[in-house]
């Protein structure tokens, strides 16, 4: 795959928009994560929107990673500091993995949701330990995981809607590969 200026600029634009979205999200997440994990859990999907939009619109390897690198750089002036770059890269790589496994040939909504759900499940386990969720009543633990999953579902779906609307404007014309091959399936609403 060649890195064209249009591809790089599209990743930069999606990454910048994601970074701007993540600035207030980082402030909110840092203020509630340790003391109110149930308020934090529904926010985790916000980090998924950028890579979903990038992959769904551009359908190119590396688009989620590059987009989230840019979002992370923009998020540095938040309480996350430079770790925002690491966090965003982690999300970009995780979301990209499902498409790498399929060799970037399947672009169905179920793959976006499956990939995001696997990432959120792994993240939920680490957050479970970090926030001492195990010390809370079982119903609260169940709600924590349910909120994280609901967040993934909602924000992945929102990312796909945004991607579809962007694609309809023609912004990916000349960047995304042709959609008329047998093995490639376009994102469907």
Secondary structure, DSSP 8 states (H G I E B T S, - for coil): ----HHHHHHHHHHHHHHHHHHHHHHHHHHHHTTT-HHHHHTTTTHHHHHHHHHHHHH--TTHHHHHHHHHHHHGGGSTTTTHHHHHHHHHHHHHHHHHHHTTT----HHHHHHHHHHHHHHHHHHHHHHTTGGGS-HHHHHHHHHHHHHHHHHHHHHHHHHHHHHHHHTTTTTTS--S-SSS------
